[in-house]
Structures are given as C-alpha cells and as structure tokens.
Amino acid sequence: MGPIIKLDMPIPRGDELKTARMAAGLSQAQAAELMGYSLQVGSRGGVQSRTWQALESPTDDRNMQGPIFAMFLLLTGQHPEFSLVKKPSTDTDPT
C-alpha cells in the first residue's frame, strides 16, 4: 500500500456546487445520479433530485459534505490537484 494522500475537502456553498455541476455539463438529475442521490418524477413528468436542488439552494441550510464534493470533482475531472486514473490490470491470464 502506498502513502495516504491527504485531500483538501472543503464544504461547498450552493453556488460553488452549481458552478462545478454546470462546468461538468450535467443537469441536476445527472449530477445526483452520478453521486447516488435519489431521483423523483417531477410535477411536469421530468426526473429531478430534490436533494441536489436543496444542496444548490442559497436559502437551504443543507450542504454537501466535503469528501463527497471532492469525489464529485474527481469524477468530473475538476479537482484542482488530482485526477482519477484506472489501475493497470493485474490479470495474468494469457487468454
């Protein structure tokens, strides 16, 4: 096992979360699905995430936890220091 890397994981404000989501080119529903938040059918028939809406809302007290925001940034290629890289296969089967 390699060294443990300490990540800066600040809690984002709603406007910071919205900016990161929009920079990733994702709708609220797509971002919510990526991060495992629940989706509901909205009043107009579309899919929405009330949780994600609340996290972006300037009037709601709920905030996304810092580690979850760091993972969102990693998954969308926006983290300022790190990126996700697939590990090389350790499969030794010659077939």
Biopython code that builds the backbone (N, CA, C, O; Angstrom):
import numpy as np
from Bio.PDB.StructureBuilder import StructureBuilder

atoms = [
    (1, "MET", "N", (0.849, -1.176, 0.000)),
    (1, "MET", "CA", (0.000, 0.000, 0.000)),
    (1, "MET", "C", (0.891, 1.235, 0.000)),
    (1, "MET", "O", (1.870, 1.311, 0.742)),
    (2, "GLY", "N", (0.536, 2.201, -0.846)),
    (2, "GLY", "CA", (1.300, 3.439, -0.942)),
    (2, "GLY", "C", (0.953, 4.390, 0.186)),
    (2, "GLY", "O", (0.160, 4.068, 1.071)),
    (3, "PRO", "N", (1.555, 5.553, 0.140)),
    (3, "PRO", "CA", (1.283, 6.535, 1.193)),
    (3, "PRO", "C", (-0.154, 7.063, 1.102)),
    (3, "PRO", "O", (-0.749, 7.114, 0.026)),
    (4, "ILE", "N", (-0.678, 7.444, 2.234)),
    (4, "ILE", "CA", (-2.018, 8.025, 2.272)),
    (4, "ILE", "C", (-1.905, 9.484, 1.857)),
    (4, "ILE", "O", (-1.080, 10.233, 2.380)),
    (5, "ILE", "N", (-2.742, 9.870, 0.914)),
    (5, "ILE", "CA", (-2.728, 11.241, 0.408)),
    (5, "ILE", "C", (-3.842, 12.019, 1.091)),
    (5, "ILE", "O", (-5.006, 11.620, 1.056)),
    (6, "LYS", "N", (-3.477, 13.117, 1.704)),
    (6, "LYS", "CA", (-4.472, 13.962, 2.360)),
    (6, "LYS", "C", (-5.046, 14.928, 1.326)),
    (6, "LYS", "O", (-4.304, 15.657, 0.668)),
    (7, "LEU", "N", (-6.362, 14.926, 1.189)),
    (7, "LEU", "CA", (-7.051, 15.815, 0.260)),
    (7, "LEU", "C", (-7.679, 16.966, 1.023)),
    (7, "LEU", "O", (-8.212, 16.784, 2.117)),
    (8, "ASP", "N", (-7.612, 18.152, 0.436)),
    (8, "ASP", "CA", (-8.352, 19.282, 0.966)),
    (8, "ASP", "C", (-9.806, 19.062, 0.579)),
    (8, "ASP", "O", (-10.108, 18.919, -0.606)),
    (9, "MET", "N", (-10.711, 19.032, 1.546)),
    (9, "MET", "CA", (-12.107, 18.707, 1.256)),
    (9, "MET", "C", (-13.051, 19.718, 1.899)),
    (9, "MET", "O", (-13.786, 19.385, 2.829)),
    (10, "PRO", "N", (-13.031, 20.956, 1.401)),
    (10, "PRO", "CA", (-13.933, 21.962, 1.975)),
    (10, "PRO", "C", (-15.387, 21.688, 1.619)),
    (10, "PRO", "O", (-15.685, 21.066, 0.599)),
    (11, "ILE", "N", (-16.272, 22.152, 2.459)),
    (11, "ILE", "CA", (-17.708, 22.043, 2.208)),
    (11, "ILE", "C", (-18.084, 23.143, 1.229)),
    (11, "ILE", "O", (-17.835, 24.317, 1.499)),
    (12, "PRO", "N", (-18.687, 22.782, 0.085)),
    (12, "PRO", "CA", (-19.022, 23.813, -0.898)),
    (12, "PRO", "C", (-20.302, 24.568, -0.539)),
    (12, "PRO", "O", (-21.235, 24.002, 0.031)),
    (13, "ARG", "N", (-20.326, 25.833, -0.878)),
    (13, "ARG", "CA", (-21.574, 26.597, -0.811)),
    (13, "ARG", "C", (-22.426, 26.168, -2.000)),
    (13, "ARG", "O", (-21.919, 25.564, -2.946)),
    (14, "GLY", "N", (-23.701, 26.475, -1.954)),
    (14, "GLY", "CA", (-24.612, 26.087, -3.032)),
    (14, "GLY", "C", (-24.186, 26.617, -4.390)),
    (14, "GLY", "O", (-24.280, 25.904, -5.389)),
    (15, "ASP", "N", (-23.715, 27.868, -4.440)),
    (15, "ASP", "CA", (-23.303, 28.436, -5.720)),
    (15, "ASP", "C", (-22.041, 27.773, -6.256)),
    (15, "ASP", "O", (-21.874, 27.661, -7.471)),
    (16, "GLU", "N", (-21.152, 27.332, -5.370)),
    (16, "GLU", "CA", (-19.943, 26.616, -5.802)),
    (16, "GLU", "C", (-20.309, 25.254, -6.382)),
    (16, "GLU", "O", (-19.738, 24.827, -7.385)),
    (17, "LEU", "N", (-21.255, 24.578, -5.751)),
    (17, "LEU", "CA", (-21.707, 23.276, -6.243)),
    (17, "LEU", "C", (-22.370, 23.431, -7.612)),
    (17, "LEU", "O", (-22.121, 22.638, -8.520)),
    (18, "LYS", "N", (-23.205, 24.443, -7.755)),
    (18, "LYS", "CA", (-23.870, 24.688, -9.033)),
    (18, "LYS", "C", (-22.851, 24.997, -10.128)),
    (18, "LYS", "O", (-22.972, 24.491, -11.244)),
    (19, "THR", "N", (-21.860, 25.813, -9.823)),
    (19, "THR", "CA", (-20.824, 26.153, -10.800)),
    (19, "THR", "C", (-20.069, 24.905, -11.243)),
    (19, "THR", "O", (-19.804, 24.732, -12.432)),
    (20, "ALA", "N", (-19.718, 24.030, -10.292)),
    (20, "ALA", "CA", (-18.994, 22.794, -10.623)),
    (20, "ALA", "C", (-19.864, 21.866, -11.470)),
    (20, "ALA", "O", (-19.379, 21.247, -12.417)),
    (21, "ARG", "N", (-21.141, 21.773, -11.129)),
    (21, "ARG", "CA", (-22.058, 20.924, -11.902)),
    (21, "ARG", "C", (-22.194, 21.434, -13.333)),
    (21, "ARG", "O", (-22.132, 20.664, -14.292)),
    (22, "MET", "N", (-22.377, 22.721, -13.456)),
    (22, "MET", "CA", (-22.546, 23.304, -14.792)),
    (22, "MET", "C", (-21.262, 23.185, -15.613)),
    (22, "MET", "O", (-21.319, 22.959, -16.822)),
    (23, "ALA", "N", (-20.101, 23.337, -14.962)),
    (23, "ALA", "CA", (-18.824, 23.177, -15.662)),
    (23, "ALA", "C", (-18.657, 21.751, -16.171)),
    (23, "ALA", "O", (-17.997, 21.518, -17.185)),
    (24, "ALA", "N", (-19.255, 20.804, -15.467)),
    (24, "ALA", "CA", (-19.205, 19.400, -15.895)),
    (24, "ALA", "C", (-20.225, 19.118, -16.996)),
    (24, "ALA", "O", (-20.213, 18.040, -17.591)),
    (25, "GLY", "N", (-21.096, 20.071, -17.266)),
    (25, "GLY", "CA", (-22.107, 19.877, -18.308)),
    (25, "GLY", "C", (-23.231, 18.952, -17.891)),
    (25, "GLY", "O", (-23.825, 18.276, -18.732)),
    (26, "LEU", "N", (-23.531, 18.913, -16.597)),
    (26, "LEU", "CA", (-24.543, 17.993, -16.084)),
    (26, "LEU", "C", (-25.781, 18.737, -15.616)),
    (26, "LEU", "O", (-25.694, 19.850, -15.097)),
    (27, "SER", "N", (-26.930, 18.112, -15.804)),
    (27, "SER", "CA", (-28.160, 18.616, -15.193)),
    (27, "SER", "C", (-28.121, 18.235, -13.712)),
    (27, "SER", "O", (-27.280, 17.441, -13.290)),
    (28, "GLN", "N", (-29.032, 18.802, -12.936)),
    (28, "GLN", "CA", (-29.103, 18.414, -11.525)),
    (28, "GLN", "C", (-29.390, 16.921, -11.392)),
    (28, "GLN", "O", (-28.809, 16.254, -10.535)),
    (29, "ALA", "N", (-30.274, 16.395, -12.224)),
    (29, "ALA", "CA", (-30.615, 14.970, -12.149)),
    (29, "ALA", "C", (-29.414, 14.101, -12.509)),
    (29, "ALA", "O", (-29.174, 13.083, -11.860)),
    (30, "GLN", "N", (-28.662, 14.487, -13.528)),
    (30, "GLN", "CA", (-27.476, 13.710, -13.919)),
    (30, "GLN", "C", (-26.420, 13.731, -12.815)),
    (30, "GLN", "O", (-25.811, 12.706, -12.511)),
    (31, "ALA", "N", (-26.210, 14.898, -12.222)),
    (31, "ALA", "CA", (-25.231, 15.007, -11.138)),
    (31, "ALA", "C", (-25.670, 14.182, -9.934)),
    (31, "ALA", "O", (-24.859, 13.494, -9.314)),
    (32, "ALA", "N", (-26.949, 14.255, -9.611)),
    (32, "ALA", "CA", (-27.476, 13.480, -8.485)),
    (32, "ALA", "C", (-27.300, 11.985, -8.717)),
    (32, "ALA", "O", (-26.905, 11.249, -7.812)),
    (33, "GLU", "N", (-27.594, 11.546, -9.931)),
    (33, "GLU", "CA", (-27.446, 10.125, -10.262)),
    (33, "GLU", "C", (-25.985, 9.700, -10.156)),
    (33, "GLU", "O", (-25.689, 8.628, -9.627)),
    (34, "LEU", "N", (-25.073, 10.527, -10.652)),
    (34, "LEU", "CA", (-23.642, 10.226, -10.570)),
    (34, "LEU", "C", (-23.201, 10.014, -9.127)),
    (34, "LEU", "O", (-22.384, 9.138, -8.844)),
    (35, "MET", "N", (-23.746, 10.819, -8.216)),
    (35, "MET", "CA", (-23.326, 10.765, -6.822)),
    (35, "MET", "C", (-24.204, 9.878, -5.946)),
    (35, "MET", "O", (-23.993, 9.797, -4.736)),
    (36, "GLY", "N", (-25.189, 9.211, -6.549)),
    (36, "GLY", "CA", (-26.002, 8.257, -5.798)),
    (36, "GLY", "C", (-27.150, 8.858, -5.018)),
    (36, "GLY", "O", (-27.699, 8.205, -4.131)),
    (37, "TYR", "N", (-27.531, 10.102, -5.330)),
    (37, "TYR", "CA", (-28.691, 10.704, -4.682)),
    (37, "TYR", "C", (-29.956, 10.214, -5.373)),
    (37, "TYR", "O", (-29.933, 9.857, -6.551)),
    (38, "SER", "N", (-31.044, 10.198, -4.640)),
    (38, "SER", "CA", (-32.297, 9.695, -5.195)),
    (38, "SER", "C", (-32.885, 10.676, -6.208)),
    (38, "SER", "O", (-32.680, 11.888, -6.134)),
    (39, "LEU", "N", (-33.621, 10.100, -7.154)),
    (39, "LEU", "CA", (-34.314, 10.873, -8.182)),
    (39, "LEU", "C", (-35.810, 10.656, -8.023)),
    (39, "LEU", "O", (-36.250, 9.590, -7.593)),
    (40, "GLN", "N", (-36.593, 11.683, -8.374)),
    (40, "GLN", "CA", (-38.044, 11.588, -8.324)),
    (40, "GLN", "C", (-38.599, 12.104, -9.648)),
    (40, "GLN", "O", (-37.935, 12.847, -10.370)),
    (41, "VAL", "N", (-39.821, 11.699, -9.946)),
    (41, "VAL", "CA", (-40.521, 12.239, -11.106)),
    (41, "VAL", "C", (-41.122, 13.572, -10.672)),
    (41, "VAL", "O", (-41.855, 13.646, -9.686)),
    (42, "GLY", "N", (-40.802, 14.614, -11.419)),
    (42, "GLY", "CA", (-41.290, 15.944, -11.093)),
    (42, "GLY", "C", (-42.733, 16.151, -11.507)),
    (42, "GLY", "O", (-43.344, 15.280, -12.128)),
    (43, "SER", "N", (-43.272, 17.305, -11.160)),
    (43, "SER", "CA", (-44.680, 17.604, -11.449)),
    (43, "SER", "C", (-44.950, 17.699, -12.944)),
    (43, "SER", "O", (-46.090, 17.523, -13.373)),
    (44, "ARG", "N", (-43.925, 17.974, -13.744)),
    (44, "ARG", "CA", (-44.097, 18.060, -15.196)),
    (44, "ARG", "C", (-43.639, 16.786, -15.906)),
    (44, "ARG", "O", (-43.520, 16.758, -17.131)),
    (45, "GLY", "N", (-43.388, 15.743, -15.135)),
    (45, "GLY", "CA", (-43.038, 14.460, -15.715)),
    (45, "GLY", "C", (-41.549, 14.199, -15.856)),
    (45, "GLY", "O", (-41.150, 13.059, -16.092)),
    (46, "GLY", "N", (-40.730, 15.205, -15.721)),
    (46, "GLY", "CA", (-39.284, 15.016, -15.828)),
    (46, "GLY", "C", (-38.698, 14.459, -14.541)),
    (46, "GLY", "O", (-39.346, 14.460, -13.495)),
    (47, "VAL", "N", (-37.480, 13.990, -14.634)),
    (47, "VAL", "CA", (-36.792, 13.448, -13.463)),
    (47, "VAL", "C", (-36.056, 14.589, -12.766)),
    (47, "VAL", "O", (-35.464, 15.449, -13.418)),
    (48, "GLN", "N", (-36.099, 14.586, -11.446)),
    (48, "GLN", "CA", (-35.417, 15.620, -10.677)),
    (48, "GLN", "C", (-34.864, 15.034, -9.390)),
    (48, "GLN", "O", (-35.212, 13.922, -8.992)),
    (49, "SER", "N", (-34.002, 15.797, -8.753)),
    (49, "SER", "CA", (-33.473, 15.408, -7.445)),
    (49, "SER", "C", (-33.719, 16.558, -6.483)),
    (49, "SER", "O", (-33.079, 17.606, -6.568)),
    (50, "ARG", "N", (-34.641, 16.349, -5.583)),
    (50, "ARG", "CA", (-34.922, 17.390, -4.588)),
    (50, "ARG", "C", (-33.720, 17.599, -3.679)),
    (50, "ARG", "O", (-33.473, 18.711, -3.212)),
    (51, "THR", "N", (-32.983, 16.538, -3.431)),
    (51, "THR", "CA", (-31.792, 16.660, -2.587)),
    (51, "THR", "C", (-30.772, 17.567, -3.252)),
    (51, "THR", "O", (-30.238, 18.473, -2.611)),
    (52, "TRP", "N", (-30.491, 17.335, -4.539)),
    (52, "TRP", "CA", (-29.499, 18.163, -5.236)),
    (52, "TRP", "C", (-29.979, 19.606, -5.312)),
    (52, "TRP", "O", (-29.189, 20.537, -5.150)),
    (53, "GLN", "N", (-31.271, 19.791, -5.558)),
    (53, "GLN", "CA", (-31.832, 21.146, -5.596)),
    (53, "GLN", "C", (-31.577, 21.859, -4.273)),
    (53, "GLN", "O", (-31.191, 23.028, -4.255)),
    (54, "ALA", "N", (-31.793, 21.158, -3.178)),
    (54, "ALA", "CA", (-31.581, 21.747, -1.852)),
    (54, "ALA", "C", (-30.108, 22.082, -1.623)),
    (54, "ALA", "O", (-29.785, 23.111, -1.028)),
    (55, "LEU", "N", (-29.218, 21.211, -2.096)),
    (55, "LEU", "CA", (-27.786, 21.451, -1.899)),
    (55, "LEU", "C", (-27.306, 22.693, -2.657)),
    (55, "LEU", "O", (-26.378, 23.370, -2.216)),
    (56, "GLU", "N", (-27.935, 22.988, -3.787)),
    (56, "GLU", "CA", (-27.573, 24.173, -4.567)),
    (56, "GLU", "C", (-28.319, 25.432, -4.122)),
    (56, "GLU", "O", (-27.927, 26.539, -4.489)),
    (57, "SER", "N", (-29.361, 25.282, -3.357)),
    (57, "SER", "CA", (-30.204, 26.408, -2.987)),
    (57, "SER", "C", (-29.497, 27.356, -2.016)),
    (57, "SER", "O", (-28.912, 26.910, -1.028)),
    (58, "PRO", "N", (-29.549, 28.666, -2.294)),
    (58, "PRO", "CA", (-28.937, 29.622, -1.375)),
    (58, "PRO", "C", (-29.745, 29.802, -0.093)),
    (58, "PRO", "O", (-29.238, 30.362, 0.879)),
    (59, "THR", "N", (-30.994, 29.336, -0.074)),
    (59, "THR", "CA", (-31.837, 29.516, 1.111)),
    (59, "THR", "C", (-31.967, 28.262, 1.965)),
    (59, "THR", "O", (-32.591, 28.299, 3.025)),
    (60, "ASP", "N", (-31.383, 27.152, 1.515)),
    (60, "ASP", "CA", (-31.459, 25.896, 2.277)),
    (60, "ASP", "C", (-30.185, 25.752, 3.102)),
    (60, "ASP", "O", (-29.091, 26.065, 2.632)),
    (61, "ASP", "N", (-30.336, 25.278, 4.330)),
    (61, "ASP", "CA", (-29.186, 25.133, 5.234)),
    (61, "ASP", "C", (-28.336, 23.910, 4.947)),
    (61, "ASP", "O", (-27.228, 23.795, 5.470)),
    (62, "ARG", "N", (-28.836, 22.988, 4.121)),
    (62, "ARG", "CA", (-28.085, 21.760, 3.851)),
    (62, "ARG", "C", (-26.909, 22.039, 2.916)),
    (62, "ARG", "O", (-27.016, 22.832, 1.981)),
    (63, "ASN", "N", (-25.795, 21.377, 3.185)),
    (63, "ASN", "CA", (-24.611, 21.480, 2.336)),
    (63, "ASN", "C", (-24.103, 20.085, 2.020)),
    (63, "ASN", "O", (-24.283, 19.155, 2.806)),
    (64, "MET", "N", (-23.468, 19.947, 0.865)),
    (64, "MET", "CA", (-22.819, 18.685, 0.518)),
    (64, "MET", "C", (-21.578, 18.534, 1.400)),
    (64, "MET", "O", (-20.852, 19.504, 1.622)),
    (65, "GLN", "N", (-21.339, 17.350, 1.891)),
    (65, "GLN", "CA", (-20.149, 17.108, 2.702)),
    (65, "GLN", "C", (-18.896, 17.244, 1.843)),
    (65, "GLN", "O", (-18.904, 16.915, 0.656)),
    (66, "GLY", "N", (-17.824, 17.731, 2.457)),
    (66, "GLY", "CA", (-16.575, 17.956, 1.746)),
    (66, "GLY", "C", (-16.041, 16.739, 1.003)),
    (66, "GLY", "O", (-15.670, 16.871, -0.163)),
    (67, "PRO", "N", (-15.982, 15.546, 1.627)),
    (67, "PRO", "CA", (-15.490, 14.373, 0.904)),
    (67, "PRO", "C", (-16.337, 14.006, -0.315)),
    (67, "PRO", "O", (-15.804, 13.531, -1.319)),
    (68, "ILE", "N", (-17.636, 14.220, -0.236)),
    (68, "ILE", "CA", (-18.498, 13.920, -1.378)),
    (68, "ILE", "C", (-18.243, 14.925, -2.495)),
    (68, "ILE", "O", (-18.224, 14.554, -3.668)),
    (69, "PHE", "N", (-18.045, 16.203, -2.137)),
    (69, "PHE", "CA", (-17.735, 17.210, -3.144)),
    (69, "PHE", "C", (-16.386, 16.911, -3.797)),
    (69, "PHE", "O", (-16.238, 17.062, -5.010)),
    (70, "ALA", "N", (-15.407, 16.491, -3.006)),
    (70, "ALA", "CA", (-14.098, 16.128, -3.565)),
    (70, "ALA", "C", (-14.250, 14.983, -4.564)),
    (70, "ALA", "O", (-13.618, 14.999, -5.621)),
    (71, "MET", "N", (-15.078, 13.994, -4.245)),
    (71, "MET", "CA", (-15.314, 12.881, -5.169)),
    (71, "MET", "C", (-16.023, 13.369, -6.432)),
    (71, "MET", "O", (-15.706, 12.918, -7.533)),
    (72, "PHE", "N", (-16.981, 14.287, -6.284)),
    (72, "PHE", "CA", (-17.656, 14.844, -7.454)),
    (72, "PHE", "C", (-16.638, 15.532, -8.368)),
    (72, "PHE", "O", (-16.667, 15.355, -9.586)),
    (73, "LEU", "N", (-15.743, 16.316, -7.770)),
    (73, "LEU", "CA", (-14.715, 16.994, -8.563)),
    (73, "LEU", "C", (-13.794, 15.987, -9.246)),
    (73, "LEU", "O", (-13.413, 16.183, -10.400)),
    (74, "LEU", "N", (-13.435, 14.920, -8.552)),
    (74, "LEU", "CA", (-12.589, 13.884, -9.146)),
    (74, "LEU", "C", (-13.306, 13.184, -10.295)),
    (74, "LEU", "O", (-12.726, 12.985, -11.362)),
    (75, "LEU", "N", (-14.562, 12.811, -10.080)),
    (75, "LEU", "CA", (-15.319, 12.092, -11.100)),
    (75, "LEU", "C", (-15.583, 12.921, -12.346)),
    (75, "LEU", "O", (-15.735, 12.382, -13.442)),
    (76, "THR", "N", (-15.637, 14.242, -12.170)),
    (76, "THR", "CA", (-15.912, 15.118, -13.314)),
    (76, "THR", "C", (-14.649, 15.789, -13.846)),
    (76, "THR", "O", (-14.728, 16.680, -14.693)),
    (77, "GLY", "N", (-13.489, 15.367, -13.355)),
    (77, "GLY", "CA", (-12.218, 15.898, -13.853)),
    (77, "GLY", "C", (-11.955, 17.343, -13.487)),
    (77, "GLY", "O", (-11.242, 18.042, -14.208)),
    (78, "GLN", "N", (-12.516, 17.803, -12.384)),
    (78, "GLN", "CA", (-12.367, 19.195, -11.988)),
    (78, "GLN", "C", (-11.529, 19.417, -10.735)),
    (78, "GLN", "O", (-11.329, 20.561, -10.326)),
    (79, "HIS", "N", (-11.038, 18.354, -10.121)),
    (79, "HIS", "CA", (-10.268, 18.535, -8.891)),
    (79, "HIS", "C", (-9.007, 19.339, -9.212)),
    (79, "HIS", "O", (-8.341, 19.060, -10.210)),
    (80, "PRO", "N", (-8.669, 20.330, -8.387)),
    (80, "PRO", "CA", (-7.526, 21.194, -8.696)),
    (80, "PRO", "C", (-6.158, 20.520, -8.608)),
    (80, "PRO", "O", (-5.191, 21.029, -9.174)),
    (81, "GLU", "N", (-6.056, 19.391, -7.914)),
    (81, "GLU", "CA", (-4.751, 18.743, -7.734)),
    (81, "GLU", "C", (-4.660, 17.328, -8.267)),
    (81, "GLU", "O", (-3.590, 16.897, -8.695)),
    (82, "PHE", "N", (-5.770, 16.595, -8.249)),
    (82, "PHE", "CA", (-5.719, 15.171, -8.533)),
    (82, "PHE", "C", (-6.690, 14.777, -9.637)),
    (82, "PHE", "O", (-7.643, 15.495, -9.936)),
    (83, "SER", "N", (-6.425, 13.616, -10.237)),
    (83, "SER", "CA", (-7.343, 13.039, -11.207)),
    (83, "SER", "C", (-7.420, 11.542, -10.967)),
    (83, "SER", "O", (-6.500, 10.940, -10.414)),
    (84, "LEU", "N", (-8.509, 10.962, -11.380)),
    (84, "LEU", "CA", (-8.669, 9.514, -11.264)),
    (84, "LEU", "C", (-8.002, 8.851, -12.461)),
    (84, "LEU", "O", (-8.181, 9.268, -13.605)),
    (85, "VAL", "N", (-7.241, 7.826, -12.176)),
    (85, "VAL", "CA", (-6.566, 7.067, -13.220)),
    (85, "VAL", "C", (-6.846, 5.600, -12.971)),
    (85, "VAL", "O", (-6.693, 5.112, -11.851)),
    (86, "LYS", "N", (-7.253, 4.900, -14.009)),
    (86, "LYS", "CA", (-7.544, 3.481, -13.875)),
    (86, "LYS", "C", (-6.249, 2.729, -13.622)),
    (86, "LYS", "O", (-5.236, 2.966, -14.280)),
    (87, "LYS", "N", (-6.297, 1.823, -12.661)),
    (87, "LYS", "CA", (-5.139, 0.998, -12.354)),
    (87, "LYS", "C", (-4.879, 0.020, -13.505)),
    (87, "LYS", "O", (-5.821, -0.440, -14.150)),
    (88, "PRO", "N", (-3.624, -0.294, -13.760)),
    (88, "PRO", "CA", (-3.341, -1.310, -14.783)),
    (88, "PRO", "C", (-3.890, -2.659, -14.334)),
    (88, "PRO", "O", (-3.962, -2.949, -13.140)),
    (89, "SER", "N", (-4.267, -3.461, -15.289)),
    (89, "SER", "CA", (-4.822, -4.771, -14.985)),
    (89, "SER", "C", (-3.741, -5.647, -14.345)),
    (89, "SER", "O", (-2.579, -5.643, -14.753)),
    (90, "THR", "N", (-4.163, -6.384, -13.346)),
    (90, "THR", "CA", (-3.241, -7.347, -12.713)),
    (90, "THR", "C", (-3.567, -8.761, -13.155)),
    (90, "THR", "O", (-3.061, -9.733, -12.594)),
    (91, "ASP", "N", (-4.411, -8.866, -14.160)),
    (91, "ASP", "CA", (-4.814, -10.172, -14.701)),
    (91, "ASP", "C", (-3.611, -10.814, -15.400)),
    (91, "ASP", "O", (-3.041, -10.217, -16.314)),
    (92, "THR", "N", (-3.225, -12.004, -14.986)),
    (92, "THR", "CA", (-2.081, -12.692, -15.604)),
    (92, "THR", "C", (-2.523, -13.841, -16.501)),
    (92, "THR", "O", (-1.697, -14.632, -16.956)),
    (93, "ASP", "N", (-3.831, -13.931, -16.757)),
    (93, "ASP", "CA", (-4.361, -14.982, -17.628)),
    (93, "ASP", "C", (-3.961, -14.677, -19.080)),
    (93, "ASP", "O", (-4.349, -13.633, -19.606)),
    (94, "PRO", "N", (-3.190, -15.567, -19.748)),
    (94, "PRO", "CA", (-2.706, -15.273, -21.100)),
    (94, "PRO", "C", (-3.773, -15.345, -22.179)),
    (94, "PRO", "O", (-3.483, -15.020, -23.331)),
    (95, "THR", "N", (-4.999, -15.758, -21.857)),
    (95, "THR", "CA", (-6.046, -15.896, -22.895)),
    (95, "THR", "C", (-6.723, -14.614, -23.215)),
    (95, "THR", "O", (-7.616, -14.582, -24.061)),
]
sb = StructureBuilder()
sb.init_structure("model")
sb.init_model(0)
sb.init_chain("A")
sb.init_seg("    ")
for serial, (resi, resn, name, xyz) in enumerate(atoms, 1):
    if name == "N":
        sb.init_residue(resn, " ", resi, " ")
    sb.init_atom(name, np.array(xyz, "f"), 0.0, 1.0, " ", f" {name:<3s}", serial, name[0])
structure = sb.get_structure()
